[in-house]
Amino acid sequence: MIKEWMVVMTAAVALAACSDGRSGTAPTPLASSQAAKPRITPVETVAVQPTLGPIRGVWKNTGVREDPAYMTSVAVSGPRDAWVVGSAADESVGIVKHWDGHRWQSVKPPGKRGENGLAVVAALSSGSVWAFGQDGNAWRRERGGWSHQGRPNGLSLLRAAVVVGPREVWVAGLISDKGQSPLLARWSGTSWTTAPAPFVGEVTSLSVGSGRQLWAMSRGGDDDVPAVARWDGTRWHDVPLPDRLRSQEVTLKRIVAAAPGKAWIAGAVHVQNSDGYEQGFVMYWNGHDWHSLNTPSHDAFQPPQPETYSDFGTIASDGRGGLWLGDEHGRIWHYDGRKWRAEKIPSGSSWRIAADFASVPGSDQAIAVGGKPNAEEDSEGWIWLRHAAAID
């Protein structure tokens, strides 16, 4: 179960507005349509960039180690306030870490030992921090402790959670009925209520950006096709995907809010061939059309082992109009609105997959968290801190 968390969960609330990313080399525009099952064609229409920009960031191990465990989510509300949550590998207990700008300290997790671990942390400010369990339970940080805020009726498996405002929280997941029905619920400050569904299918990723605009995504698969929708505060608006993405052969991994009315998505096309190749893609909605952006490497979303299926890989806003991307091979890439740049990561980091990123406001620092999702009980939860690299 935890391996799935490292992909489908959105983690921190996007606290800063992002630019539309159209400076420099513009992504390739794509047409939108409502077609249900198109013939699969390559997503990228031009070659992957032959060269990347010079390294601009160096990620360093903070020394935090939880073994065996997974770190799944990070939220940063200020230069001296960051939160990370995760779970023991056996899912028996949650893990919480707090950063004061100088060091990480362990914090007593909410809930009781033996319950499910923690999946998401979100922070609007140092005084508004929320943690969400894998089973949908929600807690708010108050007076140095955790206050239980209940959970939506029937929710048994959390997929995504975001905090839009002090009295507005959204969660998505599955109900523990015979058919594992999807559920979307909203917290109004006093109670949870079922919210209208944005599309047919399960909501697997939520993201909120500046202007408190909420985005929802369905990853597709089984009997569903990928879908994207935007909430305007009153109702959901469908954001039609290009024909080539409206297929059960496509999996969307995550949606990330950008500037008002704009968003990023990332995913993979599961091409059936002898190599089991998965064609990764990143796309940008500018408010009118989808634009295709080359992935930084042709194998960014391709499993390390041939003929295997994997669902790892994530993107997150850098708070400045760009993106962080953690790929299938443990690498970290940064898109600054013009080009991708490879980031330097700690040595011996193979198979350490980044589950989430968060930028530190007012600096070029960022935090990444993750684990070794394929290691099962041997996974080691980790936290890395990014520093700017010296530029020659």
FENGI-V292925 format. One record per residue. N is the residue number from 0. RES is the residue in three letters. PHI is phi in radians with two decimals (999 if undefined). OMEGA is omega in whole degrees, 0 to 359 (NA if undefined). Layout:
N|RES|PHI|OMEGA ; N|RES|PHI|OMEGA
This chain:
0|MET|999|184 ; 1|ILE|-1.12|179 ; 2|LYS|-0.99|180 ; 3|GLU|-1.21|180 ; 4|TRP|-1.04|188 ; 5|MET|-1.24|178 ; 6|VAL|-2.05|191 ; 7|VAL|-1.43|185 ; 8|MET|-1.50|163 ; 9|THR|-1.45|189 ; 10|ALA|-2.01|186 ; 11|ALA|-1.35|173 ; 12|VAL|-1.26|176 ; 13|ALA|-1.29|190 ; 14|LEU|-1.68|184 ; 15|ALA|-2.19|178 ; 16|ALA|-1.22|179 ; 17|CYS|-1.96|176 ; 18|SER|-1.28|185 ; 19|ASP|-1.45|172 ; 20|GLY|1.22|184 ; 21|ARG|-1.73|177 ; 22|SER|-1.27|180 ; 23|GLY|1.23|182 ; 24|THR|-1.27|184 ; 25|ALA|-1.40|175 ; 26|PRO|-1.13|182 ; 27|THR|-1.43|181 ; 28|PRO|-1.23|178 ; 29|LEU|-2.27|177 ; 30|ALA|-1.42|178 ; 31|SER|-1.88|180 ; 32|SER|-2.79|179 ; 33|GLN|-1.78|182 ; 34|ALA|-0.98|188 ; 35|ALA|-1.56|185 ; 36|LYS|-2.36|181 ; 37|PRO|-1.34|173 ; 38|ARG|-1.24|183 ; 39|ILE|-1.24|175 ; 40|THR|-2.21|181 ; 41|PRO|-0.96|180 ; 42|VAL|-1.30|182 ; 43|GLU|-1.41|181 ; 44|THR|-1.80|177 ; 45|VAL|-2.35|184 ; 46|ALA|-1.19|175 ; 47|VAL|-1.08|181 ; 48|GLN|-0.91|181 ; 49|PRO|-1.21|179 ; 50|THR|-2.29|178 ; 51|LEU|-2.02|176 ; 52|GLY|-1.21|179 ; 53|PRO|-1.13|179 ; 54|ILE|-1.05|179 ; 55|ARG|-2.04|182 ; 56|GLY|-2.41|177 ; 57|VAL|-2.17|178 ; 58|TRP|-1.66|182 ; 59|LYS|-2.10|178 ; 60|ASN|-1.21|181 ; 61|THR|-1.45|182 ; 62|GLY|1.58|177 ; 63|VAL|-1.28|180 ; 64|ARG|-2.50|174 ; 65|GLU|-2.13|188 ; 66|ASP|-2.47|357 ; 67|PRO|-1.53|184 ; 68|ALA|-2.91|174 ; 69|TYR|-2.27|168 ; 70|MET|-1.71|189 ; 71|THR|-2.02|188 ; 72|SER|-2.70|178 ; 73|VAL|-2.39|177 ; 74|ALA|-2.37|180 ; 75|VAL|-2.19|179 ; 76|SER|-1.81|181 ; 77|GLY|-3.03|182 ; 78|PRO|-1.03|182 ; 79|ARG|-2.12|181 ; 80|ASP|-2.64|177 ; 81|ALA|-2.43|182 ; 82|TRP|-2.27|177 ; 83|VAL|-2.30|175 ; 84|VAL|-2.22|179 ; 85|GLY|-2.94|184 ; 86|SER|-2.56|169 ; 87|ALA|-1.10|184 ; 88|ALA|-1.02|179 ; 89|ASP|-1.54|176 ; 90|GLU|1.12|184 ; 91|SER|-1.45|184 ; 92|VAL|-2.72|177 ; 93|GLY|-1.48|178 ; 94|ILE|-2.20|178 ; 95|VAL|-2.30|175 ; 96|LYS|-2.20|178 ; 97|HIS|-2.17|181 ; 98|TRP|-2.02|182 ; 99|ASP|-1.77|182 ; 100|GLY|1.75|181 ; 101|HIS|-2.22|183 ; 102|ARG|-2.70|178 ; 103|TRP|-1.71|177 ; 104|GLN|-2.27|176 ; 105|SER|-1.34|179 ; 106|VAL|-2.12|179 ; 107|LYS|-1.03|182 ; 108|PRO|-1.31|176 ; 109|PRO|-1.32|179 ; 110|GLY|1.47|181 ; 111|LYS|-1.89|177 ; 112|ARG|-1.08|183 ; 113|GLY|1.78|175 ; 114|GLU|-1.44|178 ; 115|ASN|-1.09|179 ; 116|GLY|-1.32|182 ; 117|LEU|-1.70|184 ; 118|ALA|-2.01|187 ; 119|VAL|-2.43|169 ; 120|VAL|-2.21|179 ; 121|ALA|-2.44|183 ; 122|ALA|-2.51|171 ; 123|LEU|-1.47|180 ; 124|SER|-2.79|179 ; 125|SER|-1.12|180 ; 126|GLY|-1.73|180 ; 127|SER|-2.39|181 ; 128|VAL|-2.06|179 ; 129|TRP|-2.14|174 ; 130|ALA|-2.25|184 ; 131|PHE|-2.21|179 ; 132|GLY|-1.47|179 ; 133|GLN|-1.06|181 ; 134|ASP|-1.61|176 ; 135|GLY|1.70|176 ; 136|ASN|-1.14|182 ; 137|ALA|-2.17|177 ; 138|TRP|-2.32|176 ; 139|ARG|-2.07|181 ; 140|ARG|-1.35|181 ; 141|GLU|-2.48|175 ; 142|ARG|0.86|176 ; 143|GLY|1.36|179 ; 144|GLY|-2.41|181 ; 145|TRP|-1.92|178 ; 146|SER|-1.88|183 ; 147|HIS|-1.23|181 ; 148|GLN|-1.89|178 ; 149|GLY|1.30|175 ; 150|ARG|-2.72|179 ; 151|PRO|-1.01|182 ; 152|ASN|-1.05|178 ; 153|GLY|1.57|182 ; 154|LEU|-1.18|181 ; 155|SER|-2.19|181 ; 156|LEU|-2.44|182 ; 157|LEU|-1.42|175 ; 158|ARG|-1.83|185 ; 159|ALA|-2.73|178 ; 160|ALA|-2.70|176 ; 161|VAL|-2.47|175 ; 162|VAL|-1.90|182 ; 163|VAL|-1.52|180 ; 164|GLY|-2.76|182 ; 165|PRO|-0.98|182 ; 166|ARG|-2.16|180 ; 167|GLU|-2.46|179 ; 168|VAL|-2.29|179 ; 169|TRP|-2.14|174 ; 170|VAL|-2.36|177 ; 171|ALA|-2.35|180 ; 172|GLY|-3.11|183 ; 173|LEU|-2.13|175 ; 174|ILE|-1.57|183 ; 175|SER|-1.44|174 ; 176|ASP|-1.72|185 ; 177|LYS|-1.06|182 ; 178|GLY|-1.70|183 ; 179|GLN|0.90|184 ; 180|SER|-1.18|178 ; 181|PRO|-1.28|180 ; 182|LEU|-2.44|172 ; 183|LEU|-2.16|184 ; 184|ALA|-2.33|184 ; 185|ARG|-2.31|178 ; 186|TRP|-1.73|183 ; 187|SER|-1.75|181 ; 188|GLY|1.97|180 ; 189|THR|-2.31|183 ; 190|SER|-2.76|177 ; 191|TRP|-1.68|175 ; 192|THR|-2.32|177 ; 193|THR|-1.18|182 ; 194|ALA|-1.81|178 ; 195|PRO|-1.10|181 ; 196|ALA|-1.31|180 ; 197|PRO|-1.36|181 ; 198|PHE|-2.87|175 ; 199|VAL|-1.30|182 ; 200|GLY|2.05|186 ; 201|GLU|-1.55|173 ; 202|VAL|-1.39|183 ; 203|THR|-2.00|178 ; 204|SER|-2.63|176 ; 205|LEU|-2.23|177 ; 206|SER|-2.63|178 ; 207|VAL|-2.24|182 ; 208|GLY|-2.15|180 ; 209|SER|-1.08|183 ; 210|GLY|1.32|178 ; 211|ARG|1.02|177 ; 212|GLN|-1.42|183 ; 213|LEU|-1.85|178 ; 214|TRP|-2.09|177 ; 215|ALA|-2.28|183 ; 216|MET|-2.47|170 ; 217|SER|-1.93|184 ; 218|ARG|-1.26|183 ; 219|GLY|1.46|182 ; 220|GLY|1.76|183 ; 221|ASP|0.96|182 ; 222|ASP|-1.72|183 ; 223|ASP|-1.90|172 ; 224|VAL|-1.90|180 ; 225|PRO|-0.99|180 ; 226|ALA|-2.65|179 ; 227|VAL|-2.38|178 ; 228|ALA|-2.54|180 ; 229|ARG|-2.20|179 ; 230|TRP|-1.71|183 ; 231|ASP|-1.74|182 ; 232|GLY|1.83|180 ; 233|THR|-2.23|181 ; 234|ARG|-2.63|180 ; 235|TRP|-1.56|175 ; 236|HIS|-2.06|178 ; 237|ASP|-1.19|174 ; 238|VAL|-2.00|187 ; 239|PRO|-1.09|179 ; 240|LEU|-1.50|174 ; 241|PRO|-1.04|181 ; 242|ASP|-0.86|188 ; 243|ARG|-1.13|181 ; 244|LEU|-1.70|183 ; 245|ARG|-1.54|184 ; 246|SER|-2.63|177 ; 247|GLN|-1.27|177 ; 248|GLU|-1.52|181 ; 249|VAL|-2.01|175 ; 250|THR|-2.10|173 ; 251|LEU|-1.55|184 ; 252|LYS|-1.64|182 ; 253|ARG|-2.85|172 ; 254|ILE|-2.03|182 ; 255|VAL|-2.31|178 ; 256|ALA|-1.17|176 ; 257|ALA|-2.02|177 ; 258|ALA|-1.11|182 ; 259|PRO|-0.84|179 ; 260|GLY|1.42|185 ; 261|LYS|-2.29|184 ; 262|ALA|-2.79|175 ; 263|TRP|-1.96|169 ; 264|ILE|-2.33|175 ; 265|ALA|-2.39|180 ; 266|GLY|-3.00|182 ; 267|ALA|-2.59|172 ; 268|VAL|-1.74|183 ; 269|HIS|-1.55|181 ; 270|VAL|-1.33|181 ; 271|GLN|-1.54|174 ; 272|ASN|-2.59|187 ; 273|SER|-1.14|181 ; 274|ASP|-1.62|182 ; 275|GLY|1.07|188 ; 276|TYR|-1.21|175 ; 277|GLU|-1.97|182 ; 278|GLN|-1.51|182 ; 279|GLY|-1.41|178 ; 280|PHE|-2.65|171 ; 281|VAL|-2.26|181 ; 282|MET|-2.31|185 ; 283|TYR|-2.23|176 ; 284|TRP|-1.71|184 ; 285|ASN|-1.64|182 ; 286|GLY|1.83|182 ; 287|HIS|-2.36|185 ; 288|ASP|-2.44|173 ; 289|TRP|-1.58|177 ; 290|HIS|-2.12|183 ; 291|SER|-1.66|179 ; 292|LEU|-2.04|177 ; 293|ASN|-0.99|171 ; 294|THR|-1.27|184 ; 295|PRO|-1.18|179 ; 296|SER|-2.55|184 ; 297|HIS|-1.09|182 ; 298|ASP|-1.89|185 ; 299|ALA|-0.99|180 ; 300|PHE|-2.00|178 ; 301|GLN|-1.66|180 ; 302|PRO|-1.00|180 ; 303|PRO|-1.04|181 ; 304|GLN|-1.90|180 ; 305|PRO|-1.05|175 ; 306|GLU|1.02|175 ; 307|THR|-2.19|178 ; 308|TYR|-1.84|180 ; 309|SER|-2.40|183 ; 310|ASP|-2.20|180 ; 311|PHE|-1.62|184 ; 312|GLY|1.93|183 ; 313|THR|-2.61|172 ; 314|ILE|-2.23|178 ; 315|ALA|-2.69|179 ; 316|SER|-1.18|175 ; 317|ASP|-1.64|178 ; 318|GLY|1.38|182 ; 319|ARG|-2.27|180 ; 320|GLY|1.67|180 ; 321|GLY|-1.99|185 ; 322|LEU|-2.38|164 ; 323|TRP|-1.74|176 ; 324|LEU|-2.33|173 ; 325|GLY|-1.86|189 ; 326|ASP|-1.77|185 ; 327|GLU|-1.14|187 ; 328|HIS|-1.84|178 ; 329|GLY|1.47|180 ; 330|ARG|-1.50|176 ; 331|ILE|-2.14|179 ; 332|TRP|-2.16|177 ; 333|HIS|-2.25|175 ; 334|TYR|-1.91|186 ; 335|ASP|-1.76|182 ; 336|GLY|1.75|179 ; 337|ARG|-2.21|181 ; 338|LYS|-2.70|174 ; 339|TRP|-1.46|175 ; 340|ARG|-2.32|176 ; 341|ALA|-1.33|179 ; 342|GLU|-1.80|179 ; 343|LYS|-1.43|182 ; 344|ILE|-2.04|180 ; 345|PRO|-0.98|179 ; 346|SER|-1.14|180 ; 347|GLY|1.20|185 ; 348|SER|-1.73|179 ; 349|SER|-0.99|180 ; 350|TRP|1.32|175 ; 351|ARG|-1.55|187 ; 352|ILE|-1.64|178 ; 353|ALA|-1.31|179 ; 354|ALA|-1.59|183 ; 355|ASP|-2.84|177 ; 356|PHE|-2.32|171 ; 357|ALA|-2.69|179 ; 358|SER|-1.49|177 ; 359|VAL|-1.63|183 ; 360|PRO|-0.96|176 ; 361|GLY|1.32|180 ; 362|SER|-2.64|175 ; 363|ASP|-1.71|178 ; 364|GLN|-1.48|176 ; 365|ALA|-2.68|181 ; 366|ILE|-2.15|175 ; 367|ALA|-2.15|178 ; 368|VAL|-2.33|179 ; 369|GLY|3.10|182 ; 370|GLY|-2.96|175 ; 371|LYS|-2.03|189 ; 372|PRO|-1.08|179 ; 373|ASN|-1.52|184 ; 374|ALA|-1.54|181 ; 375|GLU|0.96|185 ; 376|GLU|-1.26|180 ; 377|ASP|-1.72|182 ; 378|SER|-1.18|176 ; 379|GLU|-2.08|178 ; 380|GLY|-1.32|184 ; 381|TRP|-2.44|175 ; 382|ILE|-2.35|177 ; 383|TRP|-2.03|177 ; 384|LEU|-2.09|182 ; 385|ARG|-1.62|174 ; 386|HIS|-2.22|177 ; 387|ALA|-1.20|178 ; 388|ALA|-1.48|176 ; 389|ALA|-1.20|182 ; 390|ILE|-1.80|179 ; 391|ASP|-1.30|NA
